[in-house]
């Protein structure tokens, strides 16, 4: 947000940093490793499953 000249965060800012900020914090079950599912995949799926609020609500 600050790099874009804003003093507030918009949903796109959160999406831009979510994978590097969150993926390494997840501990996945071994069966997910076997399926080659990574923390990055889990974060991306979570982001895609949550609707982004309309701009007027931000």
C-alpha positions as CSV (number, residue, x, y, z in Angstrom):
1,X,0.0,0.0,0.0
2,X,2.7,2.5,0.9
3,X,4.6,1.8,-2.3
4,X,1.4,2.6,-4.2
5,X,1.2,5.9,-2.2
6,X,-1.7,4.8,0.0
7,X,-2.0,4.9,3.7
8,X,-4.6,2.1,3.7
9,X,-4.6,-1.5,2.4
10,X,-6.9,-2.9,-0.3
11,X,-7.7,-6.5,-1.0
12,X,-5.2,-6.6,-3.9
13,X,-2.4,-5.7,-1.5
14,X,-3.3,-8.7,0.7
15,X,-3.5,-11.0,-2.2
16,X,-0.1,-9.8,-3.5
17,X,1.7,-10.7,-0.2
18,X,-0.4,-13.6,1.0
19,X,1.6,-16.5,-0.5
20,X,5.1,-15.4,0.6
21,X,3.8,-14.3,4.0
22,X,1.7,-17.3,4.8
23,X,2.7,-20.4,2.9
24,X,5.9,-21.1,4.9
25,X,3.9,-21.0,8.1
26,X,1.7,-24.0,7.2
27,X,2.5,-27.5,8.4
28,X,0.9,-29.9,6.0
29,X,-0.1,-33.5,6.7
30,X,2.2,-36.1,5.1
31,X,-0.6,-37.3,2.9
32,X,-0.7,-33.9,1.2
33,X,3.1,-34.2,0.6
34,X,2.4,-37.4,-1.2
35,X,-0.1,-35.6,-3.4
36,X,2.5,-32.9,-4.0
37,X,0.3,-30.2,-2.5
38,X,2.4,-27.3,-1.2
39,X,1.7,-24.5,1.2
40,X,1.5,-22.2,-1.7
41,X,-1.3,-24.2,-3.2
42,X,-3.3,-24.1,0.0
43,X,-2.9,-20.3,0.3
44,X,-3.9,-19.7,-3.3
45,X,-7.0,-22.0,-2.9
46,X,-8.0,-20.1,0.2
47,X,-7.6,-16.7,-1.6
48,X,-9.7,-18.0,-4.5
49,X,-12.5,-19.3,-2.2
50,X,-13.0,-16.0,-0.3
51,X,-14.9,-13.3,-2.3
52,X,-13.3,-9.9,-2.5
53,X,-15.5,-7.1,-1.2
54,X,-16.7,-4.6,-3.6
55,X,-14.7,-1.3,-3.8
56,X,-17.4,0.7,-2.1
57,X,-17.1,-1.5,1.0
58,X,-13.4,-1.0,1.2
